[in-house]
Amino acid sequence: MQPCPGDDANFWILRPILAGTAFQLKGIGKFAPLYYAIEYIRSPLSSMLHADNKSMKMTALASLLPATLAGYYLPTFANFFASTLESRRSWNAAWQLFPVVVPLLQLPFRIMAKPQPPAAPKESKEQRRNNMFAIRCTYTTFAAISGLSFLYARFSAPAGTSLASIFLPGLHGHTDAVGSFSQGIARFLQYDQILSMASGFVWLGLRFRELKQSGAQVSWWKSTCAVLGATVTVGPGAAFALAWGWREELLARM
């Protein structure tokens, strides 16, 4: 997510904390549609094309990757691969706090950032191009981690188990009572994933529509096939990261 150039520091930090806490307490599937809707309304493409002060956006971008790696991915993988059960429980407890930890890890970057002087439109475009290195590092890293995790799940699944049965709820029996706690959690996570990822892809579709309306060369047929192909091959998380990166690449050329 990218903050609107007019966002103040408090909202820039509080928004992901409040949203992430709601995700953890009630499930991301319930609040993701609302979160993406708010982000879409607050950060229209016009504000990104014509805003003079880009320091907020680039500060958020520069801190997003290290903060997410340290505050989210580290406890996530330690939660699964720690040597003892007790340490896994400790890492799981630490992981629960990531909605607060990740934004707080970004806070020092925001405090140390200095507002940049207003730039001419030509300079603003050049500045966006110069920052594409950081953007590419971010979305390729997220895509690689998500894609490798998806492939690990695919090839480590028990024999005879389909990916559809792991990630998608069945078409029948979804209203039946669950027989165990693990079965209930599995069903909850399946619906949680579908609702959150569907919201994200709708948000991406709206963002690409903005680009197309502003003159970017976007083919809906090619875009849809690319996202579907990436989703099947490396998973929806990697597909989302790559599509977001593609959107940023197109935006940098405008």
C-alpha positions as YAML, in Angstrom:
chain: A
units: angstrom
residues:
- id: 1
  name: MET
  ca: [0.00, 0.00, 0.00]
- id: 2
  name: GLN
  ca: [1.21, 3.47, -0.69]
- id: 3
  name: PRO
  ca: [0.17, 6.41, 1.46]
- id: 4
  name: CYS
  ca: [-1.47, 9.40, -0.08]
- id: 5
  name: PRO
  ca: [1.02, 12.29, -0.37]
- id: 6
  name: GLY
  ca: [-1.15, 14.39, 1.91]
- id: 7
  name: ASP
  ca: [-1.27, 11.86, 4.73]
- id: 8
  name: ASP
  ca: [0.16, 13.05, 8.04]
- id: 9
  name: ALA
  ca: [2.61, 10.93, 10.01]
- id: 10
  name: ASN
  ca: [0.09, 9.87, 12.63]
- id: 11
  name: PHE
  ca: [-2.37, 8.49, 10.10]
- id: 12
  name: TRP
  ca: [0.49, 6.90, 8.12]
- id: 13
  name: ILE
  ca: [1.43, 4.87, 11.21]
- id: 14
  name: LEU
  ca: [-2.00, 4.38, 12.79]
- id: 15
  name: ARG
  ca: [-3.82, 3.15, 9.69]
- id: 16
  name: PRO
  ca: [-1.86, -0.10, 9.24]
- id: 17
  name: ILE
  ca: [-1.76, -0.68, 13.00]
- id: 18
  name: LEU
  ca: [-5.53, -0.37, 13.38]
- id: 19
  name: ALA
  ca: [-6.26, -2.33, 10.22]
- id: 20
  name: GLY
  ca: [-3.74, -5.06, 11.03]
- id: 21
  name: THR
  ca: [-5.06, -5.43, 14.57]
- id: 22
  name: ALA
  ca: [-8.59, -5.83, 13.21]
- id: 23
  name: PHE
  ca: [-7.28, -8.41, 10.74]
- id: 24
  name: GLN
  ca: [-5.71, -10.42, 13.54]
- id: 25
  name: LEU
  ca: [-8.68, -10.24, 15.90]
- id: 26
  name: LYS
  ca: [-11.54, -10.81, 13.46]
- id: 27
  name: GLY
  ca: [-9.93, -12.19, 10.31]
- id: 28
  name: ILE
  ca: [-8.54, -10.32, 7.34]
- id: 29
  name: GLY
  ca: [-11.39, -11.53, 5.14]
- id: 30
  name: LYS
  ca: [-13.88, -9.37, 7.06]
- id: 31
  name: PHE
  ca: [-11.94, -6.12, 6.85]
- id: 32
  name: ALA
  ca: [-9.81, -6.40, 3.70]
- id: 33
  name: PRO
  ca: [-12.60, -5.13, 1.39]
- id: 34
  name: LEU
  ca: [-13.07, -2.05, 3.59]
- id: 35
  name: TYR
  ca: [-9.32, -1.45, 3.87]
- id: 36
  name: TYR
  ca: [-8.76, -1.61, 0.12]
- id: 37
  name: ALA
  ca: [-11.76, 0.64, -0.47]
- id: 38
  name: ILE
  ca: [-10.38, 3.28, 1.92]
- id: 39
  name: GLU
  ca: [-6.93, 3.06, 0.35]
- id: 40
  name: TYR
  ca: [-8.38, 3.41, -3.14]
- id: 41
  name: ILE
  ca: [-10.45, 6.46, -2.20]
- id: 42
  name: ARG
  ca: [-7.66, 8.21, -0.28]
- id: 43
  name: SER
  ca: [-4.94, 7.61, -2.87]
- id: 44
  name: PRO
  ca: [-6.30, 8.30, -6.36]
- id: 45
  name: LEU
  ca: [-3.93, 8.12, -9.29]
- id: 46
  name: SER
  ca: [-4.23, 11.87, -9.83]
- id: 47
  name: SER
  ca: [-2.61, 12.53, -6.45]
- id: 48
  name: MET
  ca: [0.35, 10.33, -7.37]
- id: 49
  name: LEU
  ca: [0.83, 12.00, -10.74]
- id: 50
  name: HIS
  ca: [0.55, 15.61, -9.62]
- id: 51
  name: ALA
  ca: [1.72, 15.69, -5.99]
- id: 52
  name: ASP
  ca: [4.82, 17.81, -5.41]
- id: 53
  name: ASN
  ca: [6.07, 16.21, -2.21]
- id: 54
  name: LYS
  ca: [6.97, 12.54, -2.70]
- id: 55
  name: SER
  ca: [8.99, 12.15, 0.51]
- id: 56
  name: MET
  ca: [6.17, 10.36, 2.35]
- id: 57
  name: LYS
  ca: [5.71, 7.76, -0.34]
- id: 58
  name: MET
  ca: [9.41, 7.06, -0.79]
- id: 59
  name: THR
  ca: [10.01, 6.94, 2.96]
- id: 60
  name: ALA
  ca: [7.28, 4.34, 3.27]
- id: 61
  name: LEU
  ca: [8.72, 2.40, 0.36]
- id: 62
  name: ALA
  ca: [12.31, 2.44, 1.63]
- id: 63
  name: SER
  ca: [11.24, 1.14, 5.03]
- id: 64
  name: LEU
  ca: [8.60, -1.35, 3.87]
- id: 65
  name: LEU
  ca: [10.93, -4.16, 2.83]
- id: 66
  name: PRO
  ca: [13.27, -4.28, 5.88]
- id: 67
  name: ALA
  ca: [10.40, -3.72, 8.32]
- id: 68
  name: THR
  ca: [8.31, -6.50, 6.78]
- id: 69
  name: LEU
  ca: [11.23, -8.92, 6.62]
- id: 70
  name: ALA
  ca: [12.08, -8.33, 10.28]
- id: 71
  name: GLY
  ca: [8.60, -7.90, 11.74]
- id: 72
  name: TYR
  ca: [6.59, -10.38, 9.69]
- id: 73
  name: TYR
  ca: [8.62, -12.91, 7.70]
- id: 74
  name: LEU
  ca: [11.23, -13.64, 10.38]
- id: 75
  name: PRO
  ca: [8.69, -14.71, 13.04]
- id: 76
  name: THR
  ca: [6.58, -16.44, 10.38]
- id: 77
  name: PHE
  ca: [9.34, -18.79, 9.26]
- id: 78
  name: ALA
  ca: [10.71, -19.21, 12.78]
- id: 79
  name: ASN
  ca: [7.21, -20.24, 13.81]
- id: 80
  name: PHE
  ca: [7.53, -23.27, 11.50]
- id: 81
  name: PHE
  ca: [11.22, -24.08, 11.56]
- id: 82
  name: ALA
  ca: [12.37, -23.36, 15.12]
- id: 83
  name: SER
  ca: [14.14, -26.33, 16.69]
- id: 84
  name: THR
  ca: [11.84, -26.86, 19.68]
- id: 85
  name: LEU
  ca: [8.10, -26.73, 20.24]
- id: 86
  name: GLU
  ca: [8.52, -24.17, 23.01]
- id: 87
  name: SER
  ca: [10.50, -21.82, 20.78]
- id: 88
  name: ARG
  ca: [7.91, -22.20, 18.04]
- id: 89
  name: ARG
  ca: [5.24, -21.12, 20.48]
- id: 90
  name: SER
  ca: [7.33, -18.10, 21.43]
- id: 91
  name: TRP
  ca: [7.80, -17.13, 17.80]
- id: 92
  name: ASN
  ca: [4.10, -17.62, 17.18]
- id: 93
  name: ALA
  ca: [3.34, -15.21, 20.02]
- id: 94
  name: ALA
  ca: [5.77, -12.70, 18.50]
- id: 95
  name: TRP
  ca: [4.16, -13.15, 15.08]
- id: 96
  name: GLN
  ca: [0.75, -12.19, 16.47]
- id: 97
  name: LEU
  ca: [2.07, -8.67, 17.07]
- id: 98
  name: PHE
  ca: [3.25, -8.00, 13.51]
- id: 99
  name: PRO
  ca: [0.44, -5.48, 12.73]
- id: 100
  name: VAL
  ca: [1.97, -3.26, 15.42]
- id: 101
  name: VAL
  ca: [5.62, -4.22, 15.02]
- id: 102
  name: VAL
  ca: [5.96, -3.60, 11.26]
- id: 103
  name: PRO
  ca: [4.59, 0.00, 11.27]
- id: 104
  name: LEU
  ca: [6.64, 0.81, 14.37]
- id: 105
  name: LEU
  ca: [9.78, -0.45, 12.64]
- id: 106
  name: GLN
  ca: [8.98, 1.99, 9.84]
- id: 107
  name: LEU
  ca: [8.56, 4.90, 12.25]
- id: 108
  name: PRO
  ca: [12.28, 5.79, 12.58]
- id: 109
  name: PHE
  ca: [12.51, 6.15, 8.80]
- id: 110
  name: ARG
  ca: [9.57, 8.55, 8.87]
- id: 111
  name: ILE
  ca: [11.00, 10.59, 11.73]
- id: 112
  name: MET
  ca: [14.40, 10.96, 10.06]
- id: 113
  name: ALA
  ca: [12.96, 11.82, 6.64]
- id: 114
  name: LYS
  ca: [13.28, 15.42, 5.54]
- id: 115
  name: PRO
  ca: [10.57, 16.97, 3.35]
- id: 116
  name: GLN
  ca: [11.83, 17.59, -0.14]
- id: 117
  name: PRO
  ca: [11.37, 20.95, -1.85]
- id: 118
  name: PRO
  ca: [8.66, 21.18, -4.51]
- id: 119
  name: ALA
  ca: [9.85, 19.82, -7.81]
- id: 120
  name: ALA
  ca: [8.85, 20.53, -11.36]
- id: 121
  name: PRO
  ca: [6.70, 17.87, -13.06]
- id: 122
  name: LYS
  ca: [9.66, 16.73, -15.17]
- id: 123
  name: GLU
  ca: [11.87, 16.35, -12.10]
- id: 124
  name: SER
  ca: [9.10, 14.49, -10.29]
- id: 125
  name: LYS
  ca: [8.93, 11.90, -13.07]
- id: 126
  name: GLU
  ca: [12.70, 11.55, -13.05]
- id: 127
  name: GLN
  ca: [12.65, 11.07, -9.30]
- id: 128
  name: ARG
  ca: [10.12, 8.25, -9.64]
- id: 129
  name: ARG
  ca: [12.35, 6.53, -12.20]
- id: 130
  name: ASN
  ca: [15.37, 6.83, -9.91]
- id: 131
  name: ASN
  ca: [13.41, 5.15, -7.13]
- id: 132
  name: MET
  ca: [12.39, 2.19, -9.27]
- id: 133
  name: PHE
  ca: [15.35, 0.23, -7.93]
- id: 134
  name: ALA
  ca: [13.83, 0.25, -4.43]
- id: 135
  name: ILE
  ca: [10.42, -0.60, -5.83]
- id: 136
  name: ARG
  ca: [11.79, -3.54, -7.81]
- id: 137
  name: CYS
  ca: [13.69, -4.86, -4.81]
- id: 138
  name: THR
  ca: [10.48, -4.73, -2.78]
- id: 139
  name: TYR
  ca: [8.05, -6.44, -5.11]
- id: 140
  name: THR
  ca: [10.51, -9.03, -6.42]
- id: 141
  name: THR
  ca: [11.49, -10.00, -2.87]
- id: 142
  name: PHE
  ca: [7.87, -10.35, -1.77]
- id: 143
  name: ALA
  ca: [7.04, -12.31, -4.92]
- id: 144
  name: ALA
  ca: [10.02, -14.62, -4.47]
- id: 145
  name: ILE
  ca: [9.23, -15.38, -0.82]
- id: 146
  name: SER
  ca: [5.55, -15.96, -1.51]
- id: 147
  name: GLY
  ca: [6.20, -18.00, -4.64]
- id: 148
  name: LEU
  ca: [8.79, -20.24, -2.98]
- id: 149
  name: SER
  ca: [6.46, -20.77, -0.01]
- id: 150
  name: PHE
  ca: [3.65, -21.76, -2.38]
- id: 151
  name: LEU
  ca: [5.90, -24.19, -4.25]
- id: 152
  name: TYR
  ca: [7.10, -25.67, -0.96]
- id: 153
  name: ALA
  ca: [3.48, -26.26, 0.07]
- id: 154
  name: ARG
  ca: [2.74, -27.79, -3.31]
- id: 155
  name: PHE
  ca: [5.61, -30.27, -3.33]
- id: 156
  name: SER
  ca: [5.53, -31.12, 0.38]
- id: 157
  name: ALA
  ca: [1.80, -31.88, 0.49]
- id: 158
  name: PRO
  ca: [0.89, -35.51, 1.26]
- id: 159
  name: ALA
  ca: [0.47, -37.78, -1.73]
- id: 160
  name: GLY
  ca: [-2.98, -37.57, -3.25]
- id: 161
  name: THR
  ca: [-3.70, -34.14, -1.77]
- id: 162
  name: SER
  ca: [-4.70, -31.46, -4.25]
- id: 163
  name: LEU
  ca: [-3.87, -27.79, -3.84]
- id: 164
  name: ALA
  ca: [-7.54, -26.99, -4.32]
- id: 165
  name: SER
  ca: [-8.45, -29.02, -1.24]
- id: 166
  name: ILE
  ca: [-5.79, -27.18, 0.77]
- id: 167
  name: PHE
  ca: [-6.52, -23.61, -0.24]
- id: 168
  name: LEU
  ca: [-10.15, -23.66, -1.37]
- id: 169
  name: PRO
  ca: [-13.29, -24.64, 0.55]
- id: 170
  name: GLY
  ca: [-15.42, -27.35, -1.00]
- id: 171
  name: LEU
  ca: [-18.48, -26.55, -3.05]
- id: 172
  name: HIS
  ca: [-20.56, -28.84, -0.87]
- id: 173
  name: GLY
  ca: [-20.82, -29.25, 2.87]
- id: 174
  name: HIS
  ca: [-19.62, -25.76, 3.75]
- id: 175
  name: THR
  ca: [-22.55, -25.30, 6.14]
- id: 176
  name: ASP
  ca: [-21.97, -28.61, 7.91]
- id: 177
  name: ALA
  ca: [-20.67, -28.60, 11.48]
- id: 178
  name: VAL
  ca: [-16.92, -29.11, 11.79]
- id: 179
  name: GLY
  ca: [-15.67, -32.22, 13.52]
- id: 180
  name: SER
  ca: [-12.56, -30.79, 15.17]
- id: 181
  name: PHE
  ca: [-10.78, -27.58, 16.05]
- id: 182
  name: SER
  ca: [-8.20, -28.07, 13.29]
- id: 183
  name: GLN
  ca: [-10.94, -28.63, 10.72]
- id: 184
  name: GLY
  ca: [-12.67, -25.44, 11.83]
- id: 185
  name: ILE
  ca: [-9.45, -23.41, 11.63]
- id: 186
  name: ALA
  ca: [-8.71, -24.82, 8.17]
- id: 187
  name: ARG
  ca: [-12.13, -23.84, 6.87]
- id: 188
  name: PHE
  ca: [-11.88, -20.38, 8.42]
- id: 189
  name: LEU
  ca: [-8.47, -19.77, 6.83]
- id: 190
  name: GLN
  ca: [-9.72, -20.92, 3.44]
- id: 191
  name: TYR
  ca: [-12.55, -18.39, 3.41]
- id: 192
  name: ASP
  ca: [-10.28, -15.77, 4.97]
- id: 193
  name: GLN
  ca: [-7.76, -16.22, 2.17]
- id: 194
  name: ILE
  ca: [-10.35, -16.11, -0.61]
- id: 195
  name: LEU
  ca: [-12.01, -12.93, 0.65]
- id: 196
  name: SER
  ca: [-8.73, -11.11, 1.30]
- id: 197
  name: MET
  ca: [-7.07, -12.07, -1.98]
- id: 198
  name: ALA
  ca: [-10.22, -11.36, -3.99]
- id: 199
  name: SER
  ca: [-10.35, -7.89, -2.42]
- id: 200
  name: GLY
  ca: [-6.71, -7.34, -3.32]
- id: 201
  name: PHE
  ca: [-7.17, -8.36, -6.94]
- id: 202
  name: VAL
  ca: [-10.25, -6.14, -7.26]
- id: 203
  name: TRP
  ca: [-8.13, -3.27, -5.91]
- id: 204
  name: LEU
  ca: [-5.45, -4.06, -8.48]
- id: 205
  name: GLY
  ca: [-8.04, -4.13, -11.24]
- id: 206
  name: LEU
  ca: [-9.27, -0.68, -10.24]
- id: 207
  name: ARG
  ca: [-5.69, 0.60, -10.17]
- id: 208
  name: PHE
  ca: [-5.02, -0.74, -13.66]
- id: 209
  name: ARG
  ca: [-8.26, 0.83, -14.86]
- id: 210
  name: GLU
  ca: [-6.97, 4.18, -13.59]
- id: 211
  name: LEU
  ca: [-3.77, 3.71, -15.55]
- id: 212
  name: LYS
  ca: [-5.63, 2.75, -18.70]
- id: 213
  name: GLN
  ca: [-7.92, 5.78, -18.38]
- id: 214
  name: SER
  ca: [-4.84, 7.98, -17.99]
- id: 215
  name: GLY
  ca: [-3.29, 6.73, -21.21]
- id: 216
  name: ALA
  ca: [-1.17, 3.75, -20.14]
- id: 217
  name: GLN
  ca: [-1.01, 0.82, -22.55]
- id: 218
  name: VAL
  ca: [-2.89, -1.89, -20.63]
- id: 219
  name: SER
  ca: [-4.47, -4.93, -22.26]
- id: 220
  name: TRP
  ca: [-7.17, -6.46, -20.08]
- id: 221
  name: TRP
  ca: [-6.86, -9.79, -21.87]
- id: 222
  name: LYS
  ca: [-3.09, -10.03, -21.39]
- id: 223
  name: SER
  ca: [-3.28, -8.71, -17.83]
- id: 224
  name: THR
  ca: [-5.93, -11.23, -16.80]
- id: 225
  name: CYS
  ca: [-4.08, -14.15, -18.40]
- id: 226
  name: ALA
  ca: [-0.80, -13.09, -16.77]
- id: 227
  name: VAL
  ca: [-2.35, -12.85, -13.30]
- id: 228
  name: LEU
  ca: [-4.19, -16.16, -13.67]
- id: 229
  name: GLY
  ca: [-1.05, -17.87, -14.96]
- id: 230
  name: ALA
  ca: [1.06, -16.53, -12.11]
- id: 231
  name: THR
  ca: [-1.60, -17.51, -9.57]
- id: 232
  name: VAL
  ca: [-1.66, -21.10, -10.77]
- id: 233
  name: THR
  ca: [2.13, -21.34, -11.10]
- id: 234
  name: VAL
  ca: [3.52, -19.51, -8.05]
- id: 235
  name: GLY
  ca: [0.41, -18.74, -6.00]
- id: 236
  name: PRO
  ca: [-1.86, -15.73, -5.46]
- id: 237
  name: GLY
  ca: [0.54, -13.92, -3.14]
- id: 238
  name: ALA
  ca: [3.34, -13.87, -5.69]
- id: 239
  name: ALA
  ca: [0.87, -12.99, -8.44]
- id: 240
  name: PHE
  ca: [-0.37, -10.03, -6.41]
- id: 241
  name: ALA
  ca: [3.17, -8.78, -5.72]
- id: 242
  name: LEU
  ca: [4.16, -9.07, -9.38]
- id: 243
  name: ALA
  ca: [0.97, -7.33, -10.54]
- id: 244
  name: TRP
  ca: [1.57, -4.52, -8.03]
- id: 245
  name: GLY
  ca: [5.12, -4.20, -9.32]
- id: 246
  name: TRP
  ca: [3.88, -4.09, -12.90]
- id: 247
  name: ARG
  ca: [1.50, -1.30, -11.94]
- id: 248
  name: GLU
  ca: [4.40, 0.66, -10.42]
- id: 249
  name: GLU
  ca: [6.47, 0.11, -13.56]
- id: 250
  name: LEU
  ca: [3.68, 1.54, -15.71]
- id: 251
  name: LEU
  ca: [3.18, 4.44, -13.30]
- id: 252
  name: ALA
  ca: [6.88, 5.35, -13.47]
- id: 253
  name: ARG
  ca: [6.64, 5.75, -17.24]
- id: 254
  name: MET
  ca: [3.81, 8.28, -17.05]
...
